[in-house]
Amino acid sequence: MKFDLHLHTNYSNDALTKPSTLVRELKKKGFSGFAITEHNNCGSWKELEALSKKEGLVFVKGEEVKAVENGKTVGEIIGLFMNQEIKPAPADEIFDSIKQQGAVAVIAHPFDYFRHSFKDLDKAAKRADAIEVFNSRCVRRTFNRKAKEFAESKGLAFTAGSDAHHSSEIGQSFVECDAQNSEALRKAILGKKVKIGGSLSSPLVHCFTALSKLRLLKLI
């Protein structure tokens, strides 16, 4: 069973995929479920929960939150299996909020220096449950390789996801495990019983992000 654990829809300011399109594409590509991880909001949860239930997909409520220090973004943290929105804040506050919800804290694309990554990764890792060890939007394979090696060295769990901002990217990478529901998926991740699969997206997908921010593309 395959699960894409990093996805965005038009509820994120740099993506244009409609929730209905996202669910349709996952179903078409043979996925069993997914996590939605909008940037700094949970606006799509209600719509996606209904669509997922209709299509028989396991749905995980998540969010990708900016960690901010002195007004600057210093990293990004994904919360999985959440029940409440978290606003951008210092990393420790975000980790605290995730833990208070009983959710899973994941450091996103930790070695991708083209995006926000923690300078003191060792400190952040002490608060995390898992590391995103494969992100399809990383333009260099070494970024993901280093993430996996780091997670192994710290004894942390693995996650993976396409980080799709456009429908063509959906399902590009994923975790595999035997999980019939979200709780089973949660246990599989924390129990380190997932396999990682997938491939990198074309670097050109980052053009979609730039155009999406300007809303120069039609919703898909």
C-alpha positions in Angstrom: 0.0 0.0 0.0 1.4 3.4 -1.0 1.1 6.7 0.7 2.3 10.1 -0.5 3.0 12.1 2.7 3.8 15.5 1.4 1.2 17.2 -0.9 -0.2 20.7 -1.6 -3.4 22.0 -3.2 -4.5 25.5 -4.1 -5.0 26.2 -0.4 -1.2 26.7 -0.4 -0.2 30.0 -1.9 2.3 28.4 -4.3 0.1 25.5 -5.6 -2.9 25.3 -8.0 -4.1 21.7 -7.8 -7.7 21.4 -6.8 -8.5 19.0 -3.9 -10.7 17.0 -6.2 -7.9 16.7 -8.8 -5.4 15.6 -6.1 -7.7 12.8 -4.9 -8.6 11.7 -8.4 -4.9 11.5 -9.4 -3.9 9.5 -6.3 -6.8 7.1 -6.9 -5.8 6.7 -10.6 -2.2 6.0 -9.6 -3.1 3.2 -7.2 -2.4 5.0 -3.9 -4.1 3.8 -0.7 -3.9 7.2 1.0 -2.0 10.4 1.6 -1.2 13.3 3.9 -2.1 16.9 3.0 0.6 19.3 4.1 -0.5 22.8 3.1 1.8 25.7 3.9 0.9 27.2 7.3 -2.8 26.4 7.1 -5.3 23.5 7.3 -7.9 25.0 5.1 -8.3 22.0 2.8 -8.8 19.4 5.6 -12.6 19.4 5.5 -12.9 19.1 1.8 -10.2 16.5 1.4 -11.5 14.4 4.3 -14.9 14.2 2.5 -13.4 13.4 -0.9 -11.1 10.7 0.6 -13.9 9.0 2.5 -15.9 8.9 -0.8 -13.0 7.3 -2.7 -11.9 5.0 0.1 -8.5 6.6 0.7 -6.7 6.9 4.0 -6.5 10.6 4.8 -3.9 12.1 7.1 -4.4 15.7 8.4 -1.0 17.5 8.2 0.6 20.9 7.7 4.0 22.2 6.6 4.9 25.0 9.1 7.6 27.6 8.8 9.9 27.8 11.7 10.7 31.5 12.2 13.5 33.2 14.2 13.9 37.0 14.3 11.5 37.4 11.4 13.4 34.9 9.1 12.4 31.4 8.1 15.0 29.0 9.4 13.4 25.7 8.4 10.2 23.8 7.8 8.5 21.3 10.0 5.7 18.9 8.9 3.1 17.8 11.4 1.3 14.6 10.5 -1.9 13.1 12.2 -2.8 16.5 13.5 -6.2 17.9 14.7 -5.4 21.6 15.0 -3.7 24.3 12.8 -0.3 25.7 13.8 0.9 29.1 12.8 4.6 30.0 11.9 6.6 30.3 15.1 10.0 29.4 16.6 10.9 25.8 16.0 10.5 24.8 19.7 7.0 26.2 19.8 6.0 24.3 16.7 7.4 21.1 18.0 5.6 21.7 21.3 2.3 22.3 19.4 2.7 19.1 17.4 3.5 17.0 20.5 0.5 18.5 22.4 -1.7 17.2 19.6 -0.2 13.7 19.8 0.9 14.3 16.2 4.2 13.2 14.5 6.9 15.9 13.9 8.9 15.6 10.7 11.7 17.8 9.5 11.1 18.5 5.8 13.9 18.3 3.1 16.6 18.9 5.7 19.6 19.1 3.3 18.0 21.0 0.4 20.0 24.2 0.6 17.9 25.7 -2.2 15.1 25.8 0.3 14.8 26.6 4.0 16.8 24.2 6.1 17.9 24.2 9.7 21.4 25.4 10.3 21.5 23.6 13.7 19.9 20.4 12.4 21.2 18.4 15.4 19.2 20.5 17.7 16.0 20.3 15.7 16.4 16.5 15.3 16.3 16.1 19.1 12.7 17.3 19.0 11.6 15.5 15.8 10.0 12.0 15.4 11.0 11.6 11.8 13.0 12.9 8.9 11.7 13.3 5.3 14.3 11.1 3.7 12.9 11.4 0.1 11.4 14.5 -1.4 10.8 14.5 -5.1 11.3 18.2 -5.4 14.9 18.0 -4.3 17.0 18.8 -7.4 20.0 16.8 -6.3 19.9 13.1 -5.2 22.5 13.8 -2.6 20.0 15.9 -0.6 17.8 12.9 -0.1 20.8 10.5 0.5 22.1 12.8 3.2 18.7 13.0 4.8 18.4 9.2 5.0 21.9 8.8 6.4 21.1 11.5 9.0 17.9 9.9 10.0 19.6 6.6 10.5 22.4 8.2 12.5 19.8 9.7 14.9 17.6 6.7 15.1 14.6 8.6 13.6 11.8 7.3 11.5 11.5 7.9 7.7 8.8 9.7 5.7 8.7 10.5 2.0 6.5 12.5 -0.3 6.3 14.1 -3.7 5.9 17.7 -2.3 3.5 18.1 -5.3 2.4 21.6 -6.1 1.1 20.6 -9.6 -1.0 17.6 -10.5 1.8 16.0 -12.7 3.9 15.6 -9.6 1.4 13.7 -7.4 2.6 10.4 -6.2 6.1 10.8 -7.4 7.5 9.5 -4.1 5.9 7.7 -1.2 6.1 5.3 1.7 4.9 1.7 1.4 3.5 -0.3 4.3 0.5 -2.4 5.2 -1.9 0.1 6.8 -5.7 0.0 6.4 -6.2 3.2 8.4 -4.5 6.3 9.6 -3.6 4.9 13.0 -2.0 1.8 11.4 0.0 4.1 9.2 1.1 6.2 12.1 2.3 3.1 14.0 4.1 1.9 10.9 6.0 5.2 10.5 7.0 5.4 14.1 7.8 1.7 14.2 10.1 2.2 11.3 8.2 -0.4 9.2 7.8 1.6 6.0 9.7 1.3 2.8 10.6 4.3 0.7 9.9 4.5 -3.1 9.7 6.9 -5.9 11.8 9.2 -8.0 12.8 12.9 -8.4 10.6 15.3 -10.3 11.9 17.4 -13.1 13.6 20.6 -11.9 11.1 22.4 -14.2 8.3 21.8 -11.6 9.7 24.7 -9.6 8.6 27.0 -12.5 5.0 26.0 -11.6 5.6 27.2 -8.0 6.8 30.6 -9.2 3.8 31.0 -11.6 1.4 29.7 -9.0 2.4 32.5 -6.6 1.5 35.0 -9.3 -1.7 33.0 -10.1 -0.7 33.0 -13.8 -1.8 29.4 -14.3 -5.4 28.1 -14.3 -6.6 25.8 -11.6 -6.2 22.2 -12.6 
